[in-house]
Every structure is written in structure tokens, then in C-alpha cells.
């Protein structure tokens, strides 16, 4: 009996730790779902006028309805769209009520980058956003070649001579021909906590199975014939 006490305790303690990690991930899952629901509610909320000075902590995802002019200058931000492939987000200046802000018009395929796009007067429904596109492996934006790898709002505002305020178009009237809006949503926000929880619970089961197997072998040693 004494021979199995230590491995039994070791197995139970290890499994308990793994189960607790799985439960922690389920708690994180509940928290993340609440965050995503709050973001979705904000995205679909009532539109407000542009803030005098945008604050990402207060104004991120805020819906806006704007009337004004899309100017012809463009920044092209490299992006990939599922089931479509590589292309660019088109960022242009938008003049509304005497203000000049950044407008993310949407997606164009790589082969359409040189085409002329309609500018002019338009009604825009969209959301304010402060995207976090850059990580440690993101290349620097190629300003000369107009190939951008991240929507760096201060840098884009400097190049296009606008306020550092970005509106992501959800709907453009009249339609921005050749440009498909990529509206703000929560699909790009990772939520893998359920998979992490299942991984920890599976490891706990494997740990217990190995513990039982070890104890059984200790209790039933093979005999030489």
C-alpha cells in the first residue's frame, strides 16, 4: 500500500492543477464573451457626431453617419480576405462639415490597385476605430511605393493631411464602385479559451490514466517464466 501512496498523490495533485487551469480558461471564456457582446452592442449602437478629439478609450467602435466628399488621394494597406485572397484596404481623406478625417473605404483586389475610383460626395455609415495591426514581425510601411502593412493612424494622417481620426465604412451611398466595405466587427478578435480549456481537461485525463496505469503495473509486476 505504501508503494502507491506517493504516485497516487502525485497523480491526483497533478490532475487537480490541470483541471483548475481548465476551469480558469472557462472563466476567461465567460469574460471574453461578455467583452465581445459589449463591443457588438457598441458597433450597432446609435450614431453620434464626430468627437472634437477622438479618444480610443471612449470613442472606439462609435457609430457615425457622415455626409461629405471622398478625396482622390489613396493609401493602400495590404490585407487578405477569406475566400478572396490578397488585396488592399483603400484609405482616403474625407471632408465633412469643415473637417478632414481618414476614411477606410474597404477592399480592392491587388489587380485593381491602379484603377481610377469614384470619389466625390457621399453619405457614409461606419464606425470610429483605432486598429492594432502591427506586431513585432510587421514590416515598416513603404511610403514611396504606397504599400502599407499596418493602419498607423498618426502616420496616415500626416501623409494625407487629415486629423488622426479613422472611420471604417460600413455603407457608402452612392456605392463606391469597385470597393467592398470591410466594416468593423468582432471576427478578428481571438477567443480560443474554450479550446484551451479542453486541452487542459484532456491533459488531466491523460495524467490520471497514466497514474492509474503506473499504479497497476506496480501492483501487478510481470513475473519471469
C-alpha positions as CSV (number, residue, x, y, z in Angstrom):
1,X,0.0,0.0,0.0
2,X,2.8,2.4,0.9
3,X,4.2,1.9,-2.6
4,X,1.2,3.5,-4.3
5,X,0.7,6.5,-1.9
6,X,3.3,8.7,-3.4
7,X,2.4,8.1,-7.1
8,X,-1.3,8.4,-6.2
9,X,-0.8,11.8,-4.5
10,X,1.4,12.9,-7.4
11,X,-1.3,11.9,-9.9
12,X,-4.2,13.5,-8.0
13,X,-2.3,16.7,-7.4
14,X,-1.2,17.0,-11.0
15,X,-4.7,16.3,-12.3
16,X,-6.2,18.9,-9.9
17,X,-3.8,21.5,-11.2
18,X,-4.6,20.7,-14.8
19,X,-8.4,20.8,-14.0
20,X,-8.0,24.1,-12.3
21,X,-6.3,25.6,-15.3
22,X,-9.2,24.3,-17.5
23,X,-11.7,26.0,-15.1
24,X,-9.7,29.2,-15.3
25,X,-9.9,29.1,-19.1
26,X,-13.7,28.7,-18.8
27,X,-13.8,31.7,-16.6
28,X,-11.8,33.6,-19.2
29,X,-14.2,32.4,-21.9
30,X,-17.1,33.9,-20.0
31,X,-15.3,37.2,-19.6
32,X,-14.3,37.3,-23.2
33,X,-17.8,36.6,-24.4
34,X,-19.0,39.5,-22.3
35,X,-16.4,41.8,-23.8
36,X,-17.4,40.7,-27.4
37,X,-21.1,41.2,-26.6
38,X,-20.3,44.7,-25.3
39,X,-18.3,45.5,-28.5
40,X,-21.1,44.2,-30.8
41,X,-23.6,46.3,-28.9
42,X,-21.4,49.4,-29.3
43,X,-20.8,48.7,-33.0
44,X,-24.6,48.6,-33.6
45,X,-25.4,51.5,-31.3
46,X,-26.9,54.8,-32.2
47,X,-24.7,57.1,-34.4
48,X,-23.2,60.2,-32.9
49,X,-21.4,63.2,-34.4
50,X,-17.7,63.1,-34.8
51,X,-16.0,63.8,-31.5
52,X,-13.9,67.0,-31.3
53,X,-10.9,65.0,-30.4
54,X,-11.2,61.2,-30.6
55,X,-10.3,59.2,-27.5
56,X,-9.9,55.4,-28.2
57,X,-10.9,54.6,-24.7
58,X,-14.2,56.4,-25.1
59,X,-14.9,56.5,-28.8
60,X,-13.7,53.2,-30.2
61,X,-16.4,51.5,-32.3
62,X,-18.7,54.5,-32.0
63,X,-21.1,54.5,-35.0
64,X,-21.2,57.7,-37.1
65,X,-23.2,58.9,-40.1
66,X,-21.4,61.4,-42.2
67,X,-22.0,63.4,-45.4
68,X,-19.1,64.9,-47.3
69,X,-16.6,64.4,-50.0
70,X,-14.2,61.5,-50.7
71,X,-11.0,63.0,-52.0
72,X,-8.9,61.2,-54.6
73,X,-5.8,60.5,-52.6
74,X,-5.3,56.9,-51.5
75,X,-3.3,54.9,-49.1
76,X,-3.1,51.1,-49.9
77,X,-2.9,48.8,-46.9
78,X,-2.1,45.2,-47.7
79,X,-4.8,42.8,-46.4
80,X,-6.1,39.3,-47.1
81,X,-9.8,38.4,-47.2
82,X,-11.0,34.9,-46.8
83,X,-12.2,33.2,-50.0
84,X,-11.0,36.2,-52.0
85,X,-7.3,36.5,-51.4
86,X,-4.8,39.3,-51.2
87,X,-5.7,42.9,-51.8
88,X,-5.6,46.3,-50.2
89,X,-7.7,48.5,-47.9
90,X,-8.2,51.9,-49.5
91,X,-7.8,54.8,-47.1
92,X,-8.7,58.3,-48.4
93,X,-9.3,61.7,-46.9
94,X,-12.9,62.5,-46.3
95,X,-14.1,66.1,-45.8
96,X,-17.2,66.6,-43.7
97,X,-18.5,69.8,-42.0
98,X,-15.2,71.5,-42.5
99,X,-13.2,68.7,-41.1
100,X,-10.8,66.3,-42.9
101,X,-10.6,62.8,-41.5
102,X,-9.4,59.4,-42.6
103,X,-11.9,57.0,-44.3
104,X,-11.3,53.3,-44.7
105,X,-13.3,52.8,-47.8
106,X,-12.9,49.0,-48.0
107,X,-11.2,46.2,-50.0
108,X,-9.9,46.1,-53.6
109,X,-8.2,43.1,-55.2
110,X,-4.5,43.5,-56.0
111,X,-5.1,43.7,-59.7
112,X,-7.4,46.7,-59.3
113,X,-5.0,48.9,-57.4
114,X,-4.2,51.1,-60.5
115,X,-7.8,51.7,-61.5
116,X,-9.5,55.0,-61.0
117,X,-12.1,55.0,-58.2
118,X,-15.0,57.3,-57.9
119,X,-14.7,60.0,-55.3
120,X,-16.9,62.9,-54.8
121,X,-19.9,63.5,-52.5
122,X,-21.1,60.5,-50.4
123,X,-23.0,59.5,-47.4
124,X,-21.0,57.3,-45.1
125,X,-22.3,55.0,-42.3
126,X,-19.5,53.5,-40.3
127,X,-17.6,53.3,-37.1
128,X,-14.7,55.1,-35.5
129,X,-11.7,52.7,-35.0
130,X,-8.2,52.6,-33.7
131,X,-6.9,49.3,-35.2
132,X,-4.0,47.5,-33.8
133,X,-2.5,46.0,-37.0
134,X,1.2,46.0,-36.0
135,X,3.2,43.3,-34.2
136,X,6.9,42.6,-33.8
137,X,7.1,40.9,-37.3
138,X,5.2,43.6,-39.2
139,X,7.4,45.4,-41.8
140,X,7.6,49.1,-41.9
141,X,5.2,50.8,-44.3
142,X,6.6,51.6,-47.8
143,X,5.6,55.2,-48.2
144,X,7.3,55.6,-51.5
145,X,5.7,52.5,-53.1
146,X,2.4,53.2,-51.2
147,X,2.3,49.7,-49.8
148,X,1.3,49.8,-46.2
149,X,1.4,46.8,-43.8
150,X,-0.4,48.5,-40.9
151,X,-3.0,51.2,-40.4
152,X,-0.8,53.6,-38.4
153,X,-3.3,56.4,-37.8
154,X,-0.8,59.2,-37.0
155,X,1.4,58.3,-40.0
156,X,-1.6,58.0,-42.3
157,X,-3.0,61.4,-41.1
158,X,0.4,63.0,-41.7
159,X,0.6,61.6,-45.3
160,X,-3.0,62.5,-46.2
161,X,-3.0,65.8,-44.2
162,X,-6.0,64.8,-42.1
163,X,-7.0,64.7,-38.4
164,X,-5.8,61.5,-36.7
165,X,-9.3,60.1,-36.8
166,X,-10.3,57.0,-38.7
167,X,-13.8,56.0,-39.9
168,X,-14.3,52.4,-41.1
169,X,-17.1,52.5,-43.8
170,X,-20.0,50.1,-43.3
171,X,-22.1,51.5,-46.1
172,X,-21.4,54.1,-48.8
173,X,-24.0,55.9,-50.8
174,X,-23.8,56.2,-53.8
175,X,-21.9,52.9,-53.9
176,X,-18.1,53.1,-54.0
177,X,-17.8,51.1,-57.2
178,X,-15.0,48.5,-57.1
179,X,-14.5,48.9,-53.4
180,X,-16.1,46.4,-50.9
181,X,-16.5,47.8,-47.4
182,X,-14.8,45.8,-44.6
183,X,-16.9,47.0,-41.7
184,X,-15.8,46.7,-38.1
185,X,-16.8,43.5,-36.4
186,X,-15.5,41.1,-33.7
187,X,-14.4,38.3,-36.1
188,X,-10.8,39.3,-35.8
189,X,-10.7,39.3,-32.0
190,X,-9.3,35.9,-30.9
191,X,-11.4,33.9,-28.5
192,X,-9.7,30.5,-28.0
193,X,-10.4,30.0,-24.3
194,X,-12.8,27.0,-24.9
195,X,-10.1,25.2,-26.9
196,X,-7.5,25.9,-24.2
197,X,-9.9,24.6,-21.5
198,X,-10.5,21.4,-23.4
199,X,-6.7,21.0,-23.8
200,X,-6.2,21.3,-20.0
201,X,-9.0,18.9,-19.2
202,X,-7.7,16.4,-21.8
203,X,-4.2,16.6,-20.2
204,X,-5.8,16.0,-16.8
205,X,-7.5,12.8,-18.1
206,X,-4.2,11.6,-19.7
207,X,-2.4,12.4,-16.4
208,X,-4.9,10.3,-14.4
209,X,-4.8,7.5,-16.9
210,X,-1.0,7.3,-16.8
211,X,-1.2,7.4,-13.0
212,X,-3.6,4.5,-12.8
213,X,-1.5,2.6,-15.3
214,X,1.6,3.1,-13.3
215,X,0.0,2.0,-10.0
216,X,-1.5,-1.1,-11.7
217,X,2.0,-2.1,-13.0
218,X,3.4,-1.6,-9.5
219,X,0.7,-3.8,-8.1
220,X,0.9,-6.4,-10.8
221,X,4.6,-6.8,-11.7
222,X,5.5,-9.1,-14.6
223,X,6.9,-12.4,-13.4
224,X,9.7,-14.2,-15.2
225,X,8.6,-17.5,-16.7
